[in-house]
């Protein structure tokens, strides 16, 4: 093998090595971003579940009756407003 061919081969191998390192760095960066987005998605899902539980709690008949009393409505045990029956 001649010296010019060896130089070309070394340059080509160095270029391939640099390309591999650059691709690996890009892959690591992308993996880190994906992981951060997955953590964010999990946090948002947890917030959705918490809000759904809060909605269910507030829509429960006992909670609705209690809130109606707070607002001064006279509510029967079946949930009907006594003033609307008059």
N, CA, C and O atoms as CSV, one atom per row, in Angstrom:
chain,resi,resn,atom,element,x,y,z
A,1,UNK,N,N,0.847,-1.173,0.000
A,1,UNK,CA,C,0.000,0.000,0.000
A,1,UNK,C,C,0.894,1.237,0.000
A,1,UNK,O,O,1.864,1.331,0.752
A,2,UNK,N,N,0.534,2.184,-0.868
A,2,UNK,CA,C,1.359,3.386,-0.982
A,2,UNK,C,C,0.972,4.381,0.095
A,2,UNK,O,O,-0.092,4.269,0.704
A,3,UNK,N,N,1.823,5.336,0.322
A,3,UNK,CA,C,1.598,6.356,1.360
A,3,UNK,C,C,0.356,7.201,1.056
A,3,UNK,O,O,-0.420,7.447,1.979
A,4,UNK,N,N,0.120,7.655,-0.163
A,4,UNK,CA,C,-1.108,8.425,-0.414
A,4,UNK,C,C,-2.374,7.618,-0.119
A,4,UNK,O,O,-3.350,8.158,0.400
A,5,UNK,N,N,-2.354,6.313,-0.454
A,5,UNK,CA,C,-3.522,5.486,-0.152
A,5,UNK,C,C,-3.721,5.342,1.354
A,5,UNK,O,O,-4.854,5.339,1.835
A,6,UNK,N,N,-2.631,5.223,2.093
A,6,UNK,CA,C,-2.712,5.124,3.553
A,6,UNK,C,C,-3.271,6.414,4.156
A,6,UNK,O,O,-4.067,6.372,5.094
A,7,UNK,N,N,-2.859,7.532,3.624
A,7,UNK,CA,C,-3.350,8.823,4.117
A,7,UNK,C,C,-4.847,8.939,3.826
A,7,UNK,O,O,-5.618,9.362,4.687
A,8,UNK,N,N,-5.251,8.565,2.627
A,8,UNK,CA,C,-6.678,8.626,2.272
A,8,UNK,C,C,-7.477,7.679,3.170
A,8,UNK,O,O,-8.562,8.034,3.630
A,9,UNK,N,N,-6.950,6.483,3.423
A,9,UNK,CA,C,-7.625,5.531,4.295
A,9,UNK,C,C,-7.745,6.067,5.716
A,9,UNK,O,O,-8.803,5.941,6.331
A,10,UNK,N,N,-6.682,6.660,6.245
A,10,UNK,CA,C,-6.721,7.238,7.592
A,10,UNK,C,C,-7.711,8.393,7.676
A,10,UNK,O,O,-8.443,8.520,8.658
A,11,UNK,N,N,-7.732,9.226,6.654
A,11,UNK,CA,C,-8.681,10.346,6.639
A,11,UNK,C,C,-10.115,9.817,6.579
A,11,UNK,O,O,-11.000,10.330,7.263
A,12,UNK,N,N,-10.334,8.799,5.764
A,12,UNK,CA,C,-11.668,8.213,5.654
A,12,UNK,C,C,-12.093,7.582,6.980
A,12,UNK,O,O,-13.232,7.759,7.413
A,13,UNK,N,N,-11.189,6.851,7.623
A,13,UNK,CA,C,-11.502,6.250,8.920
A,13,UNK,C,C,-11.755,7.310,9.979
A,13,UNK,O,O,-12.640,7.137,10.817
A,14,UNK,N,N,-11.010,8.390,9.965
A,14,UNK,CA,C,-11.219,9.485,10.912
A,14,UNK,C,C,-12.579,10.133,10.672
A,14,UNK,O,O,-13.286,10.472,11.620
A,15,UNK,N,N,-12.941,10.305,9.406
A,15,UNK,CA,C,-14.249,10.891,9.082
A,15,UNK,C,C,-15.380,9.987,9.557
A,15,UNK,O,O,-16.378,10.467,10.094
A,16,UNK,N,N,-15.228,8.681,9.360
A,16,UNK,CA,C,-16.245,7.736,9.824
A,16,UNK,C,C,-16.328,7.774,11.350
A,16,UNK,O,O,-17.423,7.754,11.911
A,17,UNK,N,N,-15.199,7.826,12.011
A,17,UNK,CA,C,-15.174,7.902,13.475
A,17,UNK,C,C,-15.853,9.159,13.987
A,17,UNK,O,O,-16.622,9.106,14.946
A,18,UNK,N,N,-15.577,10.277,13.359
A,18,UNK,CA,C,-16.211,11.538,13.762
A,18,UNK,C,C,-17.711,11.478,13.511
A,18,UNK,O,O,-18.496,11.964,14.325
A,19,UNK,N,N,-18.112,10.889,12.397
A,19,UNK,CA,C,-19.542,10.762,12.092
A,19,UNK,C,C,-20.236,9.877,13.123
A,19,UNK,O,O,-21.353,10.178,13.544
A,20,UNK,N,N,-19.588,8.794,13.532
A,20,UNK,CA,C,-20.170,7.896,14.544
A,20,UNK,C,C,-20.329,8.631,15.868
A,20,UNK,O,O,-21.368,8.513,16.519
A,21,UNK,N,N,-19.335,9.372,16.266
A,21,UNK,CA,C,-19.411,10.135,17.519
A,21,UNK,C,C,-20.519,11.183,17.437
A,21,UNK,O,O,-21.271,11.368,18.394
A,22,UNK,N,N,-20.620,11.864,16.303
A,22,UNK,CA,C,-21.669,12.881,16.145
A,22,UNK,C,C,-23.060,12.246,16.202
A,22,UNK,O,O,-23.963,12.794,16.834
A,23,UNK,N,N,-23.239,11.105,15.555
A,23,UNK,CA,C,-24.526,10.416,15.588
A,23,UNK,C,C,-24.860,9.930,16.997
A,23,UNK,O,O,-26.009,10.021,17.428
A,24,UNK,N,N,-23.882,9.426,17.699
A,24,UNK,CA,C,-24.103,8.952,19.070
A,24,UNK,C,C,-24.497,10.120,19.980
A,24,UNK,O,O,-25.387,9.980,20.820
A,25,UNK,N,N,-23.849,11.247,19.818
A,25,UNK,CA,C,-24.185,12.432,20.601
A,25,UNK,C,C,-25.611,12.887,20.312
A,25,UNK,O,O,-26.358,13.245,21.223
A,26,UNK,N,N,-25.975,12.868,19.044
A,26,UNK,CA,C,-27.343,13.241,18.663
A,26,UNK,C,C,-28.358,12.252,19.241
A,26,UNK,O,O,-29.431,12.649,19.694
A,27,UNK,N,N,-28.016,10.982,19.222
A,27,UNK,CA,C,-28.904,9.961,19.785
A,27,UNK,C,C,-29.074,10.169,21.295
A,27,UNK,O,O,-30.184,10.037,21.811
A,28,UNK,N,N,-28.014,10.484,21.990
A,28,UNK,CA,C,-28.100,10.713,23.433
A,28,UNK,C,C,-28.960,11.940,23.741
A,28,UNK,O,O,-29.763,11.920,24.674
A,29,UNK,N,N,-28.793,12.991,22.965
A,29,UNK,CA,C,-29.580,14.198,23.161
A,29,UNK,C,C,-31.062,13.927,22.923
A,29,UNK,O,O,-31.918,14.367,23.689
A,30,UNK,N,N,-31.346,13.200,21.857
A,30,UNK,CA,C,-32.733,12.867,21.545
A,30,UNK,C,C,-33.334,11.962,22.618
A,30,UNK,O,O,-34.489,12.145,23.002
A,31,UNK,N,N,-32.575,11.000,23.100
A,31,UNK,CA,C,-33.058,10.109,24.158
A,31,UNK,C,C,-33.363,10.890,25.435
A,31,UNK,O,O,-34.352,10.617,26.114
A,32,UNK,N,N,-32.525,11.845,25.751
A,32,UNK,CA,C,-32.744,12.670,26.933
A,32,UNK,C,C,-34.016,13.504,26.789
A,32,UNK,O,O,-34.779,13.651,27.743
A,33,UNK,N,N,-34.238,14.049,25.593
A,33,UNK,CA,C,-35.465,14.831,25.351
A,33,UNK,C,C,-36.708,13.949,25.435
A,33,UNK,O,O,-37.727,14.354,25.995
A,34,UNK,N,N,-36.617,12.740,24.875
A,34,UNK,CA,C,-37.751,11.811,24.936
A,34,UNK,C,C,-38.061,11.461,26.391
A,34,UNK,O,O,-39.227,11.438,26.787
A,35,UNK,N,N,-37.042,11.193,27.176
A,35,UNK,CA,C,-37.247,10.854,28.577
A,35,UNK,C,C,-37.888,12.019,29.332
A,35,UNK,O,O,-38.792,11.808,30.141
A,36,UNK,N,N,-37.431,13.235,29.078
A,36,UNK,CA,C,-38.019,14.407,29.732
A,36,UNK,C,C,-39.488,14.557,29.340
A,36,UNK,O,O,-40.322,14.891,30.181
A,37,UNK,N,N,-39.808,14.311,28.070
A,37,UNK,CA,C,-41.198,14.402,27.624
A,37,UNK,C,C,-42.055,13.308,28.249
A,37,UNK,O,O,-43.222,13.543,28.566
A,38,UNK,N,N,-41.491,12.117,28.430
A,38,UNK,CA,C,-42.239,11.039,29.078
A,38,UNK,C,C,-42.523,11.370,30.541
A,38,UNK,O,O,-43.616,11.097,31.038
A,39,UNK,N,N,-41.547,11.956,31.233
A,39,UNK,CA,C,-41.770,12.388,32.611
A,39,UNK,C,C,-42.864,13.451,32.664
A,39,UNK,O,O,-43.728,13.420,33.540
A,40,UNK,N,N,-42.819,14.384,31.727
A,40,UNK,CA,C,-43.841,15.447,31.674
A,40,UNK,C,C,-45.226,14.841,31.408
A,40,UNK,O,O,-46.212,15.237,32.030
A,41,UNK,N,N,-45.290,13.875,30.477
A,41,UNK,CA,C,-46.555,13.203,30.185
A,41,UNK,C,C,-47.096,12.491,31.424
A,41,UNK,O,O,-48.293,12.554,31.705
A,42,UNK,N,N,-46.216,11.816,32.163
A,42,UNK,CA,C,-46.643,11.131,33.385
A,42,UNK,C,C,-47.185,12.118,34.410
A,42,UNK,O,O,-48.201,11.855,35.053
A,43,UNK,N,N,-46.505,13.263,34.565
A,43,UNK,CA,C,-46.982,14.290,35.494
A,43,UNK,C,C,-48.337,14.833,35.066
A,43,UNK,O,O,-49.226,15.021,35.898
A,44,UNK,N,N,-48.497,15.083,33.777
A,44,UNK,CA,C,-49.779,15.581,33.284
A,44,UNK,C,C,-50.887,14.549,33.456
A,44,UNK,O,O,-52.020,14.899,33.786
A,45,UNK,N,N,-50.559,13.270,33.231
A,45,UNK,CA,C,-51.557,12.210,33.419
A,45,UNK,C,C,-51.972,12.143,34.887
A,45,UNK,O,O,-53.148,11.959,35.199
A,46,UNK,N,N,-51.004,12.293,35.777
A,46,UNK,CA,C,-51.312,12.296,37.208
A,46,UNK,C,C,-52.223,13.473,37.558
A,46,UNK,O,O,-53.141,13.331,38.366
A,47,UNK,N,N,-51.972,14.626,36.956
A,47,UNK,CA,C,-52.819,15.801,37.193
A,47,UNK,C,C,-54.235,15.558,36.667
A,47,UNK,O,O,-55.209,15.943,37.314
A,48,UNK,N,N,-54.353,14.927,35.507
A,48,UNK,CA,C,-55.679,14.621,34.952
A,48,UNK,C,C,-56.436,13.702,35.900
A,48,UNK,O,O,-57.609,13.938,36.187
A,49,UNK,N,N,-55.774,12.656,36.387
A,49,UNK,CA,C,-56.437,11.727,37.308
A,49,UNK,C,C,-56.877,12.449,38.581
A,49,UNK,O,O,-57.971,12.205,39.090
A,50,UNK,N,N,-56.026,13.335,39.092
A,50,UNK,CA,C,-56.374,14.090,40.301
A,50,UNK,C,C,-57.596,14.959,40.051
A,50,UNK,O,O,-58.500,15.029,40.884
A,51,UNK,N,N,-57.618,15.622,38.897
A,51,UNK,CA,C,-58.771,16.472,38.567
A,51,UNK,C,C,-60.040,15.640,38.379
A,51,UNK,O,O,-61.120,16.064,38.791
A,52,UNK,N,N,-59.922,14.466,37.765
A,52,UNK,CA,C,-61.082,13.599,37.588
A,52,UNK,C,C,-61.628,13.131,38.935
A,52,UNK,O,O,-62.842,13.061,39.127
A,53,UNK,N,N,-60.732,12.814,39.863
A,53,UNK,CA,C,-61.174,12.430,41.199
A,53,UNK,C,C,-61.872,13.593,41.903
A,53,UNK,O,O,-62.880,13.400,42.583
A,54,UNK,N,N,-61.336,14.785,41.738
A,54,UNK,CA,C,-61.955,15.968,42.351
A,54,UNK,C,C,-63.342,16.219,41.756
A,54,UNK,O,O,-64.278,16.548,42.484
A,55,UNK,N,N,-63.476,16.067,40.452
A,55,UNK,CA,C,-64.789,16.235,39.810
A,55,UNK,C,C,-65.770,15.201,40.341
A,55,UNK,O,O,-66.915,15.526,40.654
A,56,UNK,N,N,-65.319,13.955,40.441
A,56,UNK,CA,C,-66.201,12.902,40.953
A,56,UNK,C,C,-66.615,13.196,42.391
A,56,UNK,O,O,-67.766,12.975,42.767
A,57,UNK,N,N,-65.683,13.690,43.190
A,57,UNK,CA,C,-66.000,14.021,44.576
A,57,UNK,C,C,-67.018,15.149,44.652
A,57,UNK,O,O,-67.952,15.090,45.451
A,58,UNK,N,N,-66.846,16.173,43.829
A,58,UNK,CA,C,-67.751,17.320,43.855
A,58,UNK,C,C,-69.124,16.992,43.280
A,58,UNK,O,O,-70.109,17.641,43.632
A,59,UNK,N,N,-69.204,16.003,42.408
A,59,UNK,CA,C,-70.488,15.635,41.804
A,59,UNK,C,C,-71.262,14.621,42.636
A,59,UNK,O,O,-72.406,14.299,42.316
A,60,UNK,N,N,-70.647,14.116,43.699
A,60,UNK,CA,C,-71.328,13.152,44.560
A,60,UNK,C,C,-72.548,13.822,45.192
A,60,UNK,O,O,-72.490,15.001,45.544
A,61,UNK,N,N,-73.641,13.091,45.338
A,61,UNK,CA,C,-74.872,13.689,45.875
A,61,UNK,C,C,-74.678,14.387,47.224
A,61,UNK,O,O,-75.223,15.468,47.447
A,62,UNK,N,N,-73.914,13.778,48.113
A,62,UNK,CA,C,-73.685,14.407,49.420
A,62,UNK,C,C,-72.952,15.733,49.302
A,62,UNK,O,O,-73.270,16.688,50.009
A,63,UNK,N,N,-71.983,15.791,48.421
A,63,UNK,CA,C,-71.224,17.028,48.238
A,63,UNK,C,C,-72.093,18.105,47.610
A,63,UNK,O,O,-71.999,19.275,47.980
A,64,UNK,N,N,-72.937,17.716,46.663
A,64,UNK,CA,C,-73.841,18.692,46.029
A,64,UNK,C,C,-74.819,19.231,47.072
A,64,UNK,O,O,-75.089,20.431,47.119
A,65,UNK,N,N,-75.341,18.344,47.898
A,65,UNK,CA,C,-76.274,18.757,48.950
A,65,UNK,C,C,-75.591,19.717,49.929
A,65,UNK,O,O,-76.178,20.723,50.328
A,66,UNK,N,N,-74.347,19.402,50.314
A,66,UNK,CA,C,-73.611,20.278,51.234
A,66,UNK,C,C,-73.365,21.650,50.617
A,66,UNK,O,O,-73.518,22.670,51.289
A,67,UNK,N,N,-72.983,21.681,49.335
A,67,UNK,CA,C,-72.742,22.972,48.666
A,67,UNK,C,C,-74.044,23.759,48.549
A,67,UNK,O,O,-74.036,24.984,48.671
A,68,UNK,N,N,-75.156,23.075,48.314
A,68,UNK,CA,C,-76.447,23.766,48.225
A,68,UNK,C,C,-76.782,24.409,49.562
A,68,UNK,O,O,-77.300,25.525,49.604
A,69,UNK,N,N,-76.489,23.714,50.652
A,69,UNK,CA,C,-76.739,24.289,51.981
A,69,UNK,C,C,-75.854,25.496,52.236
A,69,UNK,O,O,-76.284,26.468,52.857
A,70,UNK,N,N,-74.605,25.434,51.753
A,70,UNK,CA,C,-73.692,26.575,51.913
A,70,UNK,C,C,-74.267,27.808,51.218
A,70,UNK,O,O,-74.121,28.927,51.710
A,71,UNK,N,N,-74.917,27.603,50.080
A,71,UNK,CA,C,-75.500,28.723,49.346
A,71,UNK,C,C,-76.890,29.093,49.849
A,71,UNK,O,O,-77.551,29.965,49.284
A,72,UNK,N,N,-77.326,28.435,50.904
A,72,UNK,CA,C,-78.589,28.789,51.511
A,72,UNK,C,C,-79.802,28.156,50.874
A,72,UNK,O,O,-80.921,28.616,51.100
A,73,UNK,N,N,-79.619,27.132,50.099
A,73,UNK,CA,C,-80.759,26.435,49.502
A,73,UNK,C,C,-81.266,25.393,50.482
A,73,UNK,O,O,-80.477,24.710,51.135
A,74,UNK,N,N,-82.579,25.273,50.585
A,74,UNK,CA,C,-83.194,24.284,51.470
A,74,UNK,C,C,-83.448,23.033,50.639
A,74,UNK,O,O,-84.381,23.000,49.836
A,75,UNK,N,N,-82.625,22.005,50.827
A,75,UNK,CA,C,-82.660,20.820,49.975
A,75,UNK,C,C,-83.190,19.634,50.764
A,75,UNK,O,O,-82.771,19.398,51.898
A,76,UNK,N,N,-84.132,18.872,50.153
A,76,UNK,CA,C,-84.638,17.640,50.748
A,76,UNK,C,C,-83.580,16.549,50.635
A,76,UNK,O,O,-82.542,16.734,49.999
A,77,UNK,N,N,-83.858,15.427,51.254
A,77,UNK,CA,C,-82.914,14.310,51.187
A,77,UNK,C,C,-82.834,13.723,49.779
A,77,UNK,O,O,-81.831,13.109,49.416
A,78,UNK,N,N,-83.909,13.915,48.971
A,78,UNK,CA,C,-83.856,13.408,47.585
A,78,UNK,C,C,-83.183,14.390,46.640
A,78,UNK,O,O,-83.029,14.096,45.455
A,79,UNK,N,N,-82.779,15.557,47.145
A,79,UNK,CA,C,-82.035,16.523,46.344
A,79,UNK,C,C,-82.886,17.617,45.744
A,79,UNK,O,O,-82.348,18.504,45.081
A,80,UNK,N,N,-84.197,17.593,45.948
A,80,UNK,CA,C,-85.076,18.610,45.369
A,80,UNK,C,C,-85.071,19.857,46.258
A,80,UNK,O,O,-85.011,19.757,47.483
A,81,UNK,N,N,-85.133,21.007,45.636
A,81,UNK,CA,C,-85.209,22.278,46.367
A,81,UNK,C,C,-86.629,22.447,46.870
A,81,UNK,O,O,-87.581,22.391,46.091
A,82,UNK,N,N,-86.771,22.652,48.160
A,82,UNK,CA,C,-88.110,22.781,48.748
A,82,UNK,C,C,-88.836,24.010,48.240
A,82,UNK,O,O,-90.064,24.008,48.158
A,83,UNK,N,N,-88.109,25.054,47.899
A,83,UNK,CA,C,-88.755,26.275,47.388
A,83,UNK,C,C,-89.390,26.050,46.019
A,83,UNK,O,O,-90.379,26.701,45.682
A,84,UNK,N,N,-88.832,25.134,45.227
A,84,UNK,CA,C,-89.392,24.902,43.894
A,84,UNK,C,C,-90.707,24.118,43.962
A,84,UNK,O,O,-91.457,24.094,42.986
A,85,UNK,N,N,-90.990,23.492,45.072
A,85,UNK,CA,C,-92.227,22.711,45.219
A,85,UNK,C,C,-93.408,23.597,45.596
A,85,UNK,O,O,-94.559,23.185,45.452
A,86,UNK,N,N,-93.147,24.773,46.062
A,86,UNK,CA,C,-94.243,25.647,46.507
A,86,UNK,C,C,-94.957,26.296,45.375
A,86,UNK,O,O,-95.900,27.057,45.594
